[in-house]
Amino acid sequence: MVTKSAKQAIGQRFLAAFRDAGAVEVAPDILLDAATLLDLYGEDIRARAYVTADPVRGEVVLRPDFTVPVVRAHMETGAEPARYCYLGEVFRKQDHGETRPEHPRDNEYLQAGFEVFARDAGADAEVFALFHRLLTPYGLSATMGDMDILLDAVRALPVSEARRAALLHHIWRPIRFSRLLARFSAPASPRALPDSAAPWTGLRTGSEMEARIATLSMEPDEPPLPAVWANRLTRLFAVDAPAPQALAQLRELASEIPAIVEAVDRLATRLDQLAARGTDPVAIRFAASHGRETMEYYDGMTFTFTAPHPDWPPVASGGRYDALTAQLGAGRAIPAVGGIIRPGLIAELEASC
Amino acid sequence: MLKLGVPSKGRLMEDTFRWFADRGIALSRAGSDREYAGRVEGADLSLVLLSASEIPRELASGRIDLGVTGSDLVREKLAGWRSDVREVAQMGFGHADLVLAVPACWRDCESLDDFAAIARQFRGTHGFRLRIATKYHRLVRAFLSEHEVADYQLVDSQGATEGTVANLTAEAIADITSSGETLRANHLKILPDALIHASQATLFASQKTDAKAIKAFATQLGL
C-alpha cells in the first residue's frame, strides 16, 4: 500500500522537473463552475464528475481535470508563449456497469501536468520529449497518434458539405462514423417521411425540421462515395507500427490521399525534432486511430504512456487541443499542447520493483 | 428466517401476493390497510412492505434477503447491481418499457440515427445540447453512450416528465411506459429502435444473504 504522502512526494518531483523545463506553477481551484464543463464535455463528464450545488454559485463540480481551468486562467491573464505546470487532485466517479470490479479505480488521484501555449511548431515535440525523458526509467510503452492526419483525410473526401460535416463531427465515435461512411458509400434511396397530424410541440421549430428534410431530400442525388475511399480511410485508420515504419506507410497512403501530405510532413518533422531531443522514434508506437479513443477536443498529436498492467489506466496522457481553446475562447483559439502524469501510479510502480 | 420485501401498495403488491399464492405461499397484510407489516403462511419467511423504489437499496445493504421490484429500479439505483443482488425469478407482470420519446410532429425522426443527427443540428442552431428529461439518468446515459449518441444533455424530471417538452424545458424524454397512452396524449412518439430497458417485476435476492438459503427457498417455489 503506497501512502498518499509518497505519491505526493513523487508528484513534487515531476512538478520540479516541469519547472526546470520552464513552466510557471499554477494552482487552479478545486470547485469549478459546472456549466462550462458540462457544455464542453456533455454527459460523459456528468457521469464521471461530482456535481454539487452551491447556494450562491449554482451547480459546481469537483475538478475532474486541470485543462479547462488552466486554459481559462491563461485566456484571462496570460500571453503567449506560456508554459504552466500544476500538481493536485482530480475527482472522478467510477461507475463500472453491471458488476463492480474487485479493485475499483481511485475516485481521487493526483495529476502532475505541463501545458504549453505557443505558436511554435516545435511545442509538440517539446512536450512529448519531456514526458518521454521523465518516464523512461519506468519501462512504460509510449503510443502516439495524430488526429490532424485523420481529419485532413476526411476533409478531402469527395462528398457533399453536409456529409463531410457529419463525418468530421463523429470521427471520435467509431461506430457512428463507420455507419455514416457505409451509408454514404451506397446509393441513397429517397425517404418517404410520413405526414403527421400531431400539433407542433417543443423548442425545435418547424423550419429547423424543414431544413433537415431538405438536406435529406438531396441525399438520393448524391453520388455514392467510391468504394476506394472507404478502403483508403480504413487502411489509414489501421496504421499501427513503430513510428518510422508507420511514417513510411503514411507516405505511401499520401500518394493516394494527397490531402494528408502536409500533416504527414508535420509528423515527420516532429519525429526528427524528437530524435534531436534524444527520443528515439523507434521506441514510439504510432497508432493512427489513437486519438479517436481520447477526448473529443484533442485534434492534433495525442499520446499515452502505459504500464504493462492490462487493467491500469494510462500512467500519462496528453496531446494538442486547439479545438478546446477555440470552444472555450468563443472564437479566439490558442494553440495548446500538454499532458498529465499520474504520480500515484508511478509510486505503485516504484513500490513494486 | 429470510426476510422478504414487497411493494406496499397497489397492483404490484396484489400481483406479487397472487404470484406467491400460485406457488403455495400465502402473503397478506397484517391488520388494517394502513399497517406495513405482513403475514406469511406456508414458508419460513417474514414479510415487510416497502416502497418499490426503496427495495433495491434495502437488498443491497442486506437488510432484506429477498425483494420484489422492477428490474429498471435495480439497474438504475444500484451501480454495479450484479455485485449487490441476483435475479431469482422474472415474475411475468409489471411490464413497462423505458423508452426514448420525441415530439410526434418530428416527421424526420424515425430512428436513433435520426435522433443523433437532430441532436447535432439542434446543438448547432440553439447553442446548447438537446435536452432529454428523465429520472433514469444512469440507464439513459449508458444506452446513449453505447450507441454513440452525442450532443445531448439530461435534465432531471421526477414526475410529469411527458409535460416537459410542451413546457420547453426539454426536447425529448426518456420514461417508463406500458401502454404509451400518456405519451400520445402529450403529442410524443416512441423511437422504435431506442428501447432502453424492458422492465418487469422481478424477485431479487441480496448477495449478502447466504446463497444456500436462497437456493432452498427457490426450490420451494419450484424454480
Boltz contact constraints between the chains, C-beta under 6 A:
constraints:
  - contact:
      token1: [A, 43]
      token2: [B, 141]
      max_distance: 6.0
  - contact:
      token1: [A, 47]
      token2: [B, 141]
      max_distance: 6.0
  - contact:
      token1: [A, 95]
      token2: [B, 79]
      max_distance: 6.0
  - contact:
      token1: [A, 96]
      token2: [B, 80]
      max_distance: 6.0
  - contact:
      token1: [A, 98]
      token2: [B, 82]
      max_distance: 6.0
  - contact:
      token1: [A, 99]
      token2: [B, 80]
      max_distance: 6.0
  - contact:
      token1: [A, 99]
      token2: [B, 82]
      max_distance: 6.0
  - contact:
      token1: [A, 99]
      token2: [B, 83]
      max_distance: 6.0
  - contact:
      token1: [A, 100]
      token2: [B, 80]
      max_distance: 6.0
  - contact:
      token1: [A, 100]
      token2: [B, 83]
      max_distance: 6.0
  - contact:
      token1: [A, 169]
      token2: [B, 120]
      max_distance: 6.0
  - contact:
      token1: [A, 173]
      token2: [B, 148]
      max_distance: 6.0
  - contact:
      token1: [A, 175]
      token2: [B, 148]
      max_distance: 6.0
  - contact:
      token1: [A, 176]
      token2: [B, 148]
      max_distance: 6.0
  - contact:
      token1: [A, 193]
      token2: [B, 107]
      max_distance: 6.0
  - contact:
      token1: [A, 193]
      token2: [B, 108]
      max_distance: 6.0
  - contact:
      token1: [A, 196]
      token2: [B, 104]
      max_distance: 6.0
  - contact:
      token1: [A, 196]
      token2: [B, 105]
      max_distance: 6.0
  - contact:
      token1: [A, 196]
      token2: [B, 107]
      max_distance: 6.0
  - contact:
      token1: [A, 198]
      token2: [B, 104]
      max_distance: 6.0
  - contact:
      token1: [A, 198]
      token2: [B, 105]
      max_distance: 6.0
  - contact:
      token1: [A, 198]
      token2: [B, 187]
      max_distance: 6.0
  - contact:
      token1: [A, 199]
      token2: [B, 187]
      max_distance: 6.0
  - contact:
      token1: [A, 200]
      token2: [B, 105]
      max_distance: 6.0
  - contact:
      token1: [A, 201]
      token2: [B, 103]
      max_distance: 6.0
  - contact:
      token1: [A, 201]
      token2: [B, 165]
      max_distance: 6.0
  - contact:
      token1: [A, 201]
      token2: [B, 166]
      max_distance: 6.0
  - contact:
      token1: [A, 201]
      token2: [B, 187]
      max_distance: 6.0
  - contact:
      token1: [A, 202]
      token2: [B, 103]
      max_distance: 6.0
  - contact:
      token1: [A, 202]
      token2: [B, 165]
      max_distance: 6.0
  - contact:
      token1: [A, 202]
      token2: [B, 171]
      max_distance: 6.0
  - contact:
      token1: [A, 203]
      token2: [B, 168]
      max_distance: 6.0
  - contact:
      token1: [A, 203]
      token2: [B, 171]
      max_distance: 6.0
  - contact:
      token1: [A, 204]
      token2: [B, 122]
      max_distance: 6.0
  - contact:
      token1: [A, 204]
      token2: [B, 171]
      max_distance: 6.0
  - contact:
      token1: [A, 208]
      token2: [B, 125]
      max_distance: 6.0
  - contact:
      token1: [A, 209]
      token2: [B, 108]
      max_distance: 6.0
  - contact:
      token1: [A, 212]
      token2: [B, 108]
      max_distance: 6.0
  - contact:
      token1: [A, 212]
      token2: [B, 121]
      max_distance: 6.0
  - contact:
      token1: [A, 213]
      token2: [B, 108]
      max_distance: 6.0
